[in-house]
């Protein structure tokens, strides 16, 4: 399947320049701004609907949409802007879908969407790229290159998403505050090091593996928002495949889900199903592929004495195709001991500082004693922690169950 990239950025950020640079490198561009103009061109249903809602004053003598007049009508009027969006957005979406469907299977499809963050559409793409620049730089560009007044430019910037909201939506934060040459270098690295290998991994169903050497990273505030984006993509993909009602839970688990805990730079997600056999069907594999997950492998979690039935510890492990981030998707049966303990252990570490500190010390010792480095030794770090888990996981489970009883 093609790689689907969502591209956005605030007004004046240089998003259109990035689009052109990506097209020069081979991307298939679906430009929402261009489509938005086309769907209200003279003679279209879109223009007729806009005229019906906003009156003859938004159509010029030549029969074309008078954009300044329409902007003046809706700017600052939330109800009017919502009515305009209700007319234009479905038409734009329909045409964008048509263009995406026409792209080759090995394409890198970039959808340029000005309001991607505002519309919450970062979950619709396998990767979201946000073009960013300092507000003062954007303001200067709007005044200098578009002829806007400073007041108008500021008002338009203020009406859009904040940088904080954009950062939360971004898989790639592409700075464009310097020279055109610097921007071209950034785009070249994005293309060669992220997009091209991502498309290849999707097409060949190849998962990105963590390095063979075990290493602990300092707690990263980016782990949680990354997990939220991926969980949102999974949720959207499963909805589209009409499989969401088979899913009981979508969770960020593992050490990166525990604030303040050093961890391998690997994000673990858990998806629980009513029936684990669904996890290897074509329908399920196609759905999670749309979120960037590939290469399902049937695995067995460590069997513990409190649940000795080996079949209860089965799972299906998916990897991630994005070379910029190692992610593991653990698919387990809802209510199975593996699913229960994954969430209980995370919550116990979050709530109990002493347990968290003990586990952190264990991890530091394990990585010092068992750093791995090759295929023969890459699993030694994980194996070294198993005796501690055998002793402490029952404690985490009991803590979790008591918490649930007290609620």
C-alpha positions, 0 to 999 in steps of 0.5 A: 500500500502507499504511504499516506503522509499528512502535511500541515503548518500554520499560515506563513510557515512555508508548508507550500514550499515543503510540498513543492520540495517533496513533489520534486523528490517524487511524492504524489501531492494531494493539495487541499487548498487547490481542491478547495478552489476547484470545488467552488469554481464557476458552474460547480455544485459547491459554488451554488451552495455557497451562493445559496447560503451567503448570498449573491455578494460573495460571487463576482460579476465574472461568476467566480467566487469573490474570495475577499468578500467571502472571507469578510463575511465569515471571518470572526463569525464562528457560525458562518465559518462552520456553515462554510466548512460544512459545504466545502469540507465534504466536497474536498474530502470526496475529491481528495479520496479520489486522488489518493485512490488513483496513486500507485501502490508504491507511492508516497502520498502527501496530503497538504491540509491547512487545518489538519490539527484543527480538524483532528485529522493527524490520526488519518495518516501513517505519518504527520509532518508539521512545518513550523516557524517562529511567529515573528518570522511567519508574521513578517512573511505574511506582511511581506509576501502576501501583502497582509496588514499586520493586524490581519496577519495576526488575527489569522494566525491567532485563529489557528491551532497553537504550536503546542497543539501542533507539536502534540499532533506531529510525528515530524516537526520540520523547522523552517525559520532559516534559509531555503537551502536549510529547508531543502536539506531538512526535506531531503533528510526527511525524504531519504531517511524517513519517508522512502524507507517507511514506504518500503517497509509498508510495501514489504511488511518489514518491521523496524527492530530495536538495536541489538544492544540494550540501552536505557534512555532518560525519560522522554516527554515525547513518549506519551504523545507519540503513544496517543497518536498511534493509539488514535490511528489504530482506533481510526483504522479499526473503525474504518474496517468495522472492527472496533466493536471487537476491541476491548482496550487500547493502552500505552503499556511498558516502561515508556508509559511510566512518567519518570522511568528510564526505559529502552526507547521503545513504545509498547502498546496493547490492543485487547480483542474478544477473540485472539484468532482475529489478530491474524486475519486478513481484515485485521492485518489490513486495518493495522497496516493502515496505522503503520503496523506490520509483520505479525508474529505469534508469541508466548509471554512468560507463563507465571504460576498464578496462571499456569495454562500456557494457552492463556499467555498467547499473544500476537506481536506486531512491529512498526514500519516507521524507521523513525520510531520503534514500536511494539503492538501486543495484541492479547485476548481481553481478560487474559493474564498477560493483558491484565498484568501489563496494565496492572504493572504499569499502574502499580509503578505509576502509583508506588514510588518505592516499586518504581525505584526498585524496578529502575534499579533492576533495569540499570543493573540488568543493562550493565550486566547484559548489554546484548550486542548481537542476535545471540545476546539481544534477549539477555537483558529481558531474561535477566529481569524475569526472576524479579517479575516472578516475585513482584508481578503478583504484588502488582496484580493484587494492588490493582485488584484492590484498587478496583474493589475500592472504587 
